[in-house]
Amino acid sequence: MPSTTRSPSPPPAAEQPVQKKPKVVFRASATTIVRPHPLGIKPSGNALLAGATAQRTKTLGPLLGQLPDEVLMTIIQEITDPKTLLALGHVCKCLYGFCWTDELWKHMVHRYKKEPERWHGSWRNTFWNHDPTEADTAISCKDMLFSDLLYRPFQITQLDYNRIVKRVLEEEPTKGLIPTFPETAMTPEKFAAEGWHNKPFMLDLARPAASWTVSDLVDRFSDVIFRQEYMDWKLQVYNQYMQKNQDEAPLYLFDCRSDAMNGPLKTEYRVPISDVIGDERDYFTALGDLRPDHRWLILGPARSGSSFHKDPNATCAWNSVITGHKYWVMFPPTSGSGNSTNTPGIPASQGPPPGVTTDDEESEVTSPCSIGEWFLSGYYDEARQREDFLHGVCGPGQMMYVPSGWWHLVVNLDECLALTGNFVPAVKLGLVFDFLKNKYDQISGFKVGKVKRALAAQQDTSSLDVRDFDKDDDDECNDTEVYSKIYSLFYDKLNAYASGKAGINNTSSSTNTALTPEEQEKKQHDIEAALQELARLEKKRASHEHQLNNGGRSDEWQKLVDTAEAGSFSFGFDFE
């Protein structure tokens, strides 16, 4: 007989466990592109399906065909003659693909110090002063050249940061968002006493830092030379470059010495919250003309920006957007940096940003070669999972504050014009003292000629060659012997300023606005507090180094061990 055992009835619908849909998390590293490479180059993985190894060997020959792409490109990069590079690219399609790489021609432009009168759409065309025409058809390398080395830079140029940031903010609208205040809300008391000097924040400015537009600046200063990283071009040429380039990391105009910035523009902008970060509140003003460059005009197209870094010499920074939008990613100082603090509202540091490695002193920093590589390699997705991740978009009429020691990456979401500056507020003076005194091998920006002249005036040049210091005003210091004396130089000038012996730019107080007695007392109090902070940091560092030398054991633990070994103390362990 068939069994009469009945299967248990399923539970009522109301009792069945609800299956939650997994949360869909947007991953920037999974961003794809549709447009194919102009030469038909594909990623290396496609070669397995296309069986292209034999074709590559046949085209390049039995020797070059066996070389990894990185080795072959290294060889090509050694070519310094542009005609040779051009000729090599016409040997075969594979070599054309390598020699077509625009980064090679960018180096040619720099090597031959070419300052183009026009930008022709690519570094290759600009080097040869060639206007592209319809007849300039690129040679196709389709189904022949499969290379991550050549394809990846093109893939990065297709990144749409606007889309990425929009998706992330829609998915997690509040996580890690940098707070924003009205400009009038950030007072000196709020900045110092409430701990905002340790936290990034944005301000909605009461009025813009400047009223410029890019077209306005191009009209006024079209033939003026501006600095773009290591290139010096006329502004009209850089503007042409901004409108059309195919660089993985577009050139970024970062200028402080042009005739425009040292001329008319100098009086056409304001420093936001000047009662917090203005010259009178900035202790580096005591250095006068010894001070490193500290105010810049910055301009760049979409995708340009700065990869992870900290601002120099333990300074803080402000960045005010005039037109366009900047996306910021920030992480707090790491625990060994000296300026890490337990600040309410800021998660403890979990180390350097993903993809960034440093030595113990953070004097050597290694990171991906471009912002796009950081996003596409998955580091951005990893960063968003960390508790100490902060980010935000800063737009026109807003200002970003960057505390001393904070890691930050900045990418322009569109064409962006901004002003930025470094400064030293009173609450950070101790950190700057510590940096200049104990990390002098990391100091940057000081001009060797000016420093040596100042040391000569102090008669502190016994171990320095000062014979030729008039020749190298524009050269940055690269001598640790000079670096090691900058702290005492700064301290002496600061004391002269605070005691009323020198004005705000460390010139004679008779020709410069001197401090009132109340202001002198305040400055002297700030210096004393900074010296106490310096002593605290040095003691903390010495204790940390001592502990490392003891194999990671604290002094208290070592005392217990020593007592036990002397036979007068028992840990309570009884082994039979």
Phi, psi and omega in degrees: 000143177295146180297141179262004179294128182259142176291144179299139179290146177294149180296155176306155183304325183292336183269348182290137180298138180280125178276110180283136176287133179298142180292129178276116181254123179291132179242118179296329182292345179264005179300129182247163177238159181254320186292130179285162177299140182304331179261002182080013178292140181235163177299158185301325182301333180291340182294331180296324180279328185272349182060046190269355184299315180296320180295320179297315180296321180295321183284314184273345183097165185293338181268299180297328182294340180267352183283139172299154181303320183297321180291317180298317180293324178299320178295315181296324180295342179282350179286123181254347180267120184298325180291325177294317178298318179296317181293320180300324180291349179255010178287315179201170184295321181296315179292330175299317180299320179289312185286345177285342182308120188291336179298327177297320182282335172298317178294326177296317178300317181289318183298320182266011175051041179281126174250092189297146173279340178214153171262130187253023173095338177207162179293324180297310180293325181291322178300317182271004180055047187244125174276123179296144178233174179296335180284345180280078180268124179294143178286130183280134175250021184301137179061020179230325184241113179239108189208119173295324182301321182270331184278324186301314178302321177295318179300320181294326179294343181268358180298133176253092183295328177302314181295317181298310183294320179299316180296318181295317181290330175290322184284319181225078190292341183240342185297120175068015184286130179291129184292154181233137179231160167293149181304321183292343182278341182267094180264165176304324180292316180296320181296314186271303189288326183269005173084009181288348174293342180262357187236137172294145174206160175245152178237137166275110187287145177295327172209152185301155177294332177203162183251021183285159165233163180298315181297324178297314180294321179296319178297319185279326188232038187301324183259007178279138180279128175240157180265125172244097184054253180252017177248145175240108185233160168294147183298324180295327178289318178296324177297320175297319178299317181300323185287334183205103172212160182236031182280142174299318177232094184302147176304142185241118178286122182222092195236137175224354188239004180294162177298334179287312182290329178268003180240244187301320186293338184300332182253008186253011177225165177235153173272120180299160182034057185298336178284355176249317187234011180290176184304321181293340180259358186258112187285345175287347176297339179296340179286345181060227183282359173283344186296138173297159176307139186216359175231131183224146164269130180234137185212139178191159178281175173305143179084347176281163180160200182233130176285179188302131178199169170245152179289149190290152170058030178063022179281161169267172181214154169236147181220114185249119181278131178261311172223149178092191184219140177241138174255128183249137169237128188224149175224145183290165178302143178284159191299330183271005187276349179093330182250018173285139181222154174273086184262126177305135179090353179241118179299151178297146180297139175255021179107183179300163178302151176306136180087354180249128177238146180222164169276180185300324182269359182059029176274337177244120182239129177239130181211167177306155189288344181210163177298316181300320178298322179296319179290313186286336183278359178096355181293324179295317178297320177294320181299321183294342180274349183276147180289336183264014179281127174233146179204167178176160177254126179252121185247188182304136179078014178240162179226140174254136174255130180244111180291158177305134174085354182280134172288137175210142173242139181227130176228137178281127178279340176206184177301128190225133176242132184207168172239145178216156180206153175253149181204166180234101176282164183303320185290347179251003184298323178297321177296319180292319174305311182298318181295311183293328183276318190249352177231040187295341176288350178256000180296144178217158171095341180285140182269127190298320181297314181294320180295316181294324177295319179295321178292324178296322178296330178271359183058040179244051184234024185301327183253011184245145173274107184253012185295323186247025187287352176283345187273344193234040178301325186272359180267134175286150178300137172225025183240116183296336177295323176287315179308317188295344182260356183291325179301309182294327177296314179295316181299317180295317180292325179294319178295321178297320179293313184291334181270001178085007179280345179216154178278191188296331179259019179060036170254178181304133182295344178285340180247008181219155182296116180274161179281149172286163178304321179295319179292321177300315180299319179296316180296318180295323176295318179297320179294318179297318178296322179293322177295322176295320177294321176301314179298319179297316181294321180293321178295318179297319180293318179297320179296319180295317180293322178296320179295320178297321179292338177268018180074026178090002181270139178284164178299322181297317180294320181297323178297319178296317180297315181298320180295318180295320181292335178281353176087007183254009182211141178240136177282353178092010179263129182238105181255129179257000000 
